Amino acid sequence: MDRKLLDILCCPITKRPLQPLSAQELEALNRQIADGQARYLDETVVDTPLDEGLITDNGSRIYRVDDGIPVMLEERSIPGSAAGRG
């Protein structure tokens, strides 16, 4: 992800800065998705694994990045606990 874009993005819910998910966090989240345990904020089951994601600096929310584009919709955020944080 472009560093300049990352520097200006913030969470629409918490207004916190975002950082890329670490490989370990991404792996933990994708395990939760594979097990059918990860849910978006709107309670919809996350059914597609992430290749890339952004997490708030306090670990409260995760946003998918699809084809290099962050999906910054409040209802499509994932609790940070799904990646072992938050």
LINLINUR-V506055 format. One record per pair of residues at least 6 apart in sequence whose C-alpha atoms are under 7 Angstrom apart, sorted by the first residue. I is the first residue (numbers start at 0). GAP is how many residues later the second one is. Records with the same first field share a line. If there is no record, write none. Layout:
BEGIN
I = GAP / GAP
END
This chain:
BEGIN
0 = 67
5 = 12
8 = 8 / 9
9 = 6 / 7 / 8
10 = 6 / 7 / 45
11 = 62
12 = 61
15 = 40 / 41
16 = 39 / 40
17 = 36 / 37 / 38 / 39
18 = 35 / 36 / 37 / 38
19 = 33 / 34 / 35
20 = 32 / 33 / 34
24 = 58 / 59
25 = 57
27 = 55 / 56
28 = 53 / 54
29 = 19 / 20
31 = 6 / 50
32 = 13 / 14 / 16
35 = 9
37 = 7 / 8 / 44
38 = 6 / 7 / 39
39 = 6 / 35 / 36 / 37 / 38
40 = 34 / 35 / 36 / 37
41 = 33 / 34
49 = 14
51 = 12 / 13
52 = 9 / 10 / 11 / 12
53 = 8 / 9 / 10
54 = 6 / 7 / 8
55 = 6
57 = 28
58 = 21 / 26 / 27
59 = 19 / 20 / 26
60 = 16 / 17 / 18 / 19
61 = 15 / 16 / 17 / 18
62 = 7 / 8 / 9 / 14 / 15
63 = 6 / 7
64 = 6
79 = 6
END
